[in-house]
Amino acid sequence: MAYSINHTEFRQELASCLSSYFNLNVKDTSKLLSDLLLCLEAEALILERYSLAPNDQNYIFAIDSISHVAVRLKSDMLLDQAETLRTTTESSQISRDEAVSNFLALVQALRSINLQ
């Protein structure tokens, strides 16, 4: 990753994007945010599983899914994460593993913050 992400800012951006997308009060997005983070974690686990084969359809589809959600929600931070993952597809295994690991750790940290 190019820089460190502030978990609280990222969570707030996702909540704000969900609020806008679904026309809800930000306070009412907690359940949606939990579901979104669970889905993002599932995609990150797919990336982790297939990181040795970045040209595998499952790996590519996981990145495409993350990108699609980011574009639909208009989340710049999530889109940046998806682009980081996409650009490391052609990188070394170490760079790819690091990007996937960082994304998974970010999503898991956000899930734990959201549960509090």
N, C-alpha and C positions, 0 to 999 in steps of 0.2 A: 504494500500500500504506500501511496505517496506521502501520506501524512496520517497523524493520529486523529481518530474521530472522538469527539466528545459524545459520550453515550446519552447524556441528558438532552443535548441539542438534537441528536438524531431521533430520539424517541419523540421529542416535541414536534419535530418536523413531520414524522410519520403520523402522529395524532392529528396534526393540523391538516395534512393532506387527506386523511380519512374523513375528517370533519367536512372539508370542502367537497370531496367526492360524493359523500352520502348525505350532504346537507344536514349535518348533525352538530350539536354543541360539542366542543372538544372534550368536555367532561363525559360525554356519552359514548366516546369511542373506545373505551377501555377493553370491552369484549372483542370488538373488531380488531383492535391492535393486537390482542393476545392471539387471535386466530391468524392474523397476518404473520406475526412473528413465528408461530408454529409452522406455517407453510414455508416461510423463508428458511427456517431451520431444516426442514425436510429437504429443500432444494440444496442447501449447503452440505448436507450429509450425502446427497447424491454426487455432488461435486467431489467431495472427499473420497467417496468410493471409487469414482472413475477418473481420478486425477492422473493415474498412470496412462490413461488412454483419452487424452483431451479431444480427440477427433471422434470419439464414441458419440452416438446420437443422444444417449442419456445425459452426457456431460454438456453437450451443446444445448439441448432442450432445457436443462436446468438454468443455464445462463440466460437463455432467451426468455424463460419464464420470469426470472428476476427483473430483466430489462423491461418486459412487457408491463409488469406491475408498477415499476418505477415510472414508466411513461404515462400509464393510465392515471396514477395518483399524482403525477407531476412532482415527484420527489427527487430533487436534485442530488441529495446525498445518497439515496438508494441507487440512482442511475450511475453515479460516480463509482459506487461499489461494483455494480454490474460491469461497467466498462473496465475497471481494474481487473476483474476476473476474466473478462474477454481478452484483454491484451496479454495476459499471462498464459493464455492458451498456447501460444507459439513460443513461450519462454522456456527456460530450463525447468526441470522437474522441481528443483528447490524453490524457485520463484513462484511456480504454480502452487505448490504445497503451502507455501507461506501465505499467499493471497487467500487461498481457500480456508486455511486455518484461522487467519485473521477475521475473515467474514463470519465463519462459524462462531468464533469467540464473541464477536460483536453482537450477533443475533442472540446468542445464549445470554449474554450480559443484559441485553435489552429485555429479554423474557423475564429474567430474575428481577429487574427493576420494576417491570410492569406487574409482577405478582405481589409486590409490596404494597 
